[in-house]
Amino acid sequence: MNPINPTYRTATLLVQGGIDRSPHGETAEALYLTSGFVYDSAEQAEATFKNEVTHYQYSRFGNPTVSMLENRLALIEGAEACRATATGMAAVHSALLSHLKSGDRVVASRALFGSCHWIVSTLLPRYGVITEFVDGADLAQWQAALSTPCNLVLLESPSNPMLEIVDLRAVATLAHAAGAIVVVDNVFATPLHQKPLELGADVVVYSCTKHIDGQGRVLGGAVLGRQKWVDDVLQPFIRNTGPSISAFNAWLLLKGLETLALRVDAGCRNAEQVAGFLAAQPDIARVWYPTRADHPQRDLAMSQMTAGGTLVTFEVKGGKEAAFRMMNAFRLIKVSNNLGDSKSLATHPATTTHMRIGAEERAKLGITDGVIRLSVGLEDVRDVQDDLAAGLAAI
Ligand SMILES: *Cc1c(COP(=O)(O)O)cnc(C)c1O
């Protein structure tokens, strides 16, 4: 492999980073749809298992197409190493379970993706890990929780679905003083618009299912961090527990990365415009978008992100009934719990993605029955706005 100069700019790395051409010299990344690999001799197999030579062994441990995806993601993130996983949840779960043991302590922001919340609130305590939630936007709560020794901090910023911002620099400083590594779920910001490692995080996790595929086709995930942590902590866990991604899905994600900047930047522009449109509507009680002047943490958002993202959250007046009427009137925008797609998708978090956390926890997060999360796609933004207007008229 002839490694690309890592100082190329992001748009270049997205297209050409990490390519490992076969002797055939193919233009596009090759798809190595194979579970195993063969050796020239018994001696070569032995040397491979002794780590004396580098040779692929088995696709649960590593695969050339998957390696291309991992190398490209690491280049974009500015991370030393990356492991790709079958799903975003496999990435989160692997990052946490590989690092933690019974008796350890985890502090997490309350506003997490539903399944991440379940891992922290329900799964980890089952294995003797002590967990505590804080309001991610309240530094005093982080300070109090991290005045006791801690092993791992998990947070999401902007958060799902209320787009709350966590002060990454400040929390990383507090977490490191408490002895914790900081794991950031960077899905909403995307690798293009927020660099958690530069802000003090130790590990970044992605659901590649979202913007990285971006076209609603495959599931995937990634964990990025220091080489030593990936080699010594994460890789043995992945190798032996098997959350590995299929080569086919990795290949599609490589193709997704080629257009990531074009798609995400267009989605962000559309989202910003849609947020402005919604904020001017009398039936909308409130709009959340990180870079809008009325977002309570706008300055913080602007200090750690370079764009506001493709998600807009808003609250309609009239609660669940009004929200359902609006969503059922959409013709272009689809009702879905997914996000980060080229198609615009609307979600009612209280009855879907955040139903299981219960009314009390939803209230703490500000997820009222009138809240709708809109993942703005790549359609002509005027058609999206017309659909939103038709939805509002139906209320
Ligand atoms: C979707 C998502 C996940 C989980 O990813 P999957 O690929 O669905 O397993 C985790 N965190 C956030 C913020 C997400 O949006």
The ligand as an SDF file (V2000), in Angstrom:
LIG
                    3D

 15 15  0  0  0  0  0  0  0  0999 V2000
  -28.0730    5.9340   15.2080 C   0  0  0  0  0  0  0  0  0  0  0  0
  -27.2450    6.3430   16.3460 C   0  0  0  0  0  0  0  0  0  0  0  0
  -26.5500    5.3970   17.1130 C   0  0  0  0  0  0  0  0  0  0  0  0
  -26.6600    3.9100   16.8470 C   0  0  0  0  0  0  0  0  0  0  0  0
  -26.2090    3.5540   15.5870 O   0  0  0  0  0  0  0  0  0  0  0  0
  -26.7490    2.2400   14.7940 P   0  0  0  0  0  0  0  0  0  0  0  0
  -25.9370    2.2670   13.5570 O   0  0  0  0  0  0  0  0  0  0  0  0
  -28.2090    2.4160   14.5700 O   0  0  0  0  0  0  0  0  0  0  0  0
  -26.4680    1.0720   15.6700 O   0  0  0  0  0  0  0  0  0  0  0  0
  -25.8080    5.8570   18.1690 C   0  0  0  0  0  0  0  0  0  0  0  0
  -25.7260    7.1780   18.4660 N   0  0  0  0  0  0  0  0  0  0  0  0
  -26.3770    8.1140   17.7490 C   0  0  0  0  0  0  0  0  0  0  0  0
  -26.2600    9.5390   18.1220 C   0  0  0  0  0  0  0  0  0  0  0  0
  -27.1520    7.7350   16.6600 C   0  0  0  0  0  0  0  0  0  0  0  0
  -27.8090    8.6570   15.9550 O   0  0  0  0  0  0  0  0  0  0  0  0
  1  2  1  0
  2  3  1  0
  2 14  2  0
  3  4  1  0
  3 10  2  0
  4  5  1  0
  5  6  1  0
  6  7  2  0
  6  8  1  0
  6  9  1  0
 10 11  1  0
 11 12  2  0
 12 13  1  0
 12 14  1  0
 14 15  1  0
M  END
$$$$
